[in-house]
Amino acid sequence: MGNRASTPSGSATLPLFPLRTVLFPGGPLPLRVFEPRYLDMISACLRQDSEFGVILLRDGSETGVARLVEVGTCARITDWYQGSDGILGITAVGGGRFRLREVSQQADGLYVGDVLRLPPLPPVPLPEEYRSMAALLRTIIDDLGKLYEPLPRAYEDAAWVGARFAEILPMELEDKQRCLEIDDPLELLRVVRPLLQSIRRERPQ
């Protein structure tokens, strides 16, 4: 089940984990895994040191038939544990984005995608007008829990700052998905800043 070697066009085959969540590049994802199809997928990814694809469910359920969006994020497992209840827990970190071209379902129910790996967002230095957002992120990221402790920090990178706010701000999943699909780091900052400002205005002083 390992990833097929990428072609020059960036195509690959990925096992898919449809979820009611949006994973951003560089962001953490905790999961509890109990379905046999996903246990087998996780086992293969650990054994082969390969990625799986996280993609938002448009309709359906995580345990049944699913309709998927077109853009998702590759995930690589960074930690795992066996809970006292016997359920496997993992932590994964978002890598590059991909566009889903075709999807099929194996006999065990696992979705497999023929995907086009998308180029990473271009490195853009954080403009002066957004530095207050980076300063705020510095003050709150340590309060977000242990998931964020081992992750690299890039407060001068517009794409990284925008992605962190897109994943932690309380937005509808459809809005988070739109943020994931934005290809311009400055546009991503322009989208998330008004929501951040409105939340800060609503907070009791």
N, C-alpha and C positions, 0 to 999 in steps of 0.2 A: 504493500500500500504506500510505499515511499513515493515522493514527488518524482514525476517524470522529469528527465533532464530538460531544462528550459531551452527553447529554440531561440534564434536571434530576435524573433518577434516578441519574446517574453511569455510565450504560452507555457502552461503547465497543467498537470492534473493534481487536484487537491481533494482530500476527504473534507467534507463540510460538516460543521456543527451549527445548525440553524438555532438562533436564540432570540429572545425578546430583549436584546441589548445591542448596543453599538460599540464595537471595540475600535479605538483609535490607535494609529501608530505610536509606539512608545508607551502605551497605557497598560495597566495591569488588568488581568481578568481572573478572578477566583471562580472555580467551578466544582460542583459535587457531581460525580459521574456514577450512574448506577445502571443505565441501560446497557445490555450486552453489546450492541453495535458500537456504542461509544467507548466502552471499556476496551474492546478490541482495537479501536482506532487509536486510543491513547497509548495502549501497549505497543502498537506498531510505531507510533511517533517517538516514543521513548527509546525503543530498540534501535531505530534507524536515525535518531536525531533529526527528525523531519518535522515539517510544519503541518498544521491543519488550518482550514479556513473558517473564520467566524463570520456569519452573515445574518442579517436581520430577517426575521420572519415577517413577511407582508401579511399573510393569512395562515391559518392553521395552528398547529400546536407543536411544541418542541418534541413531543413524544409520538406524534402521528403524522398525517400528511401535511406538507408544508408548501406554501408559495413564497418564493424568496425575492428579495430585492436584487439589483444587478451588481452593486459594489459592496465588497466586504474587505476584511483585513486578515492577513496571514497571522497565525499565532504560534509561538514557540513555547513549549513547556519549560519552566524554570524551576519548579518545585512540585513535589507530590507527597501525599501522606495517606495512610489508611486510618479513617476515623474509628472511634470506639464502636460505632454502629455498623462498621464493616463497609461503609461507603467510601469510595476513593475520592479524595480531594486533590485538586491540582491548582497551581497558579501558572498562568501563561502571560506572555507579554506580546503586545501587538507589534508586528513588523510592517511590511509593505502592504499597500492596498492592491486589490485585484478587481477585475471586471469579469463577471460570470457570463460565459458565452453559451454553454450548454450544461445541463445537469441530468444525471441519471441516478437511479436508485438500485443498489445492490440487493441481492436476495435477502440479506440480513437487515435491510431497511436503511443502511447507511447511504447518505447522499454523497455523490462524487461529482465534482465540477471540473469542466474544461474551462480554464480561466486564462485571462490575459493579465499578466503582472503589470501594474501601472507604475510609472516612474515616481520616485519620491518627490515630495514638494521641494521646490528649489530653496536652497539656503538663503534666507533674507534676514539681514540684521534687524533687530527690533527697532522700529522708529521711535523717536523721542516721545511722540504723543501717546504711545502705548506703554511707556516705561512704568507708569503707575500700576498697570495691570500685572506686570512682572513682579513689582515690589509686593503687591498684595498676595500673589501666588507664593512668593517666598515665605510669607508669614503664615500661610494656611496649609501648605503642603505637608508639613510634619504632623498636622492634626488629622490628616486623612487616613492614618492607620499604617500598619506595617507593610501593606502592599506597596506603598510608595517609597519605603526606605531604601531598597536596593537599586532603584531606578536612576539612571543618569539624569542630571539636571542640565537644562540648556536655556537659561533665562534670557539669553541674548538672541535666541532663535525665534522668529515670529511664528513659524509653523508649530514649534513645540509649545509655546505659550498658548496659542490659539487652541491646539488640540486638548491641552489640559483643562482649559475652561469649558470647552465643548463637552468633555466627558463628565465633569463634576457639577455643572450648572443644571438646575432642574428644568429640563426641556422635554417636550414630547419626543418620543422615539423618532417620529418622522422628521422633526427638526434636527435631531442629532444626526440622522442619516444624511440630511441635506448638507450639514457641516462636513461630514466625512467625504462627501463627493466634491467639495470645493477644491479647486486646483491651485488657487492663489492664496498664499499665507496671509497677505494683507486683507484680502476679502474675508477670510475666516475671522480675523480680528474685528473687522467692521461688523460682522454678523453677531458675534458674541458680546461685544462691548455694551450695546444698549440693554441687553438682558441683565448683565452684571450690574450696570448702573441702576436699573429699576429695582433690583433686589436690595442693593445697598440703601436706596432711598426708603424702602419699606421696612428696613430693620429698625427696631426700637432703639432710640439713642440711650 
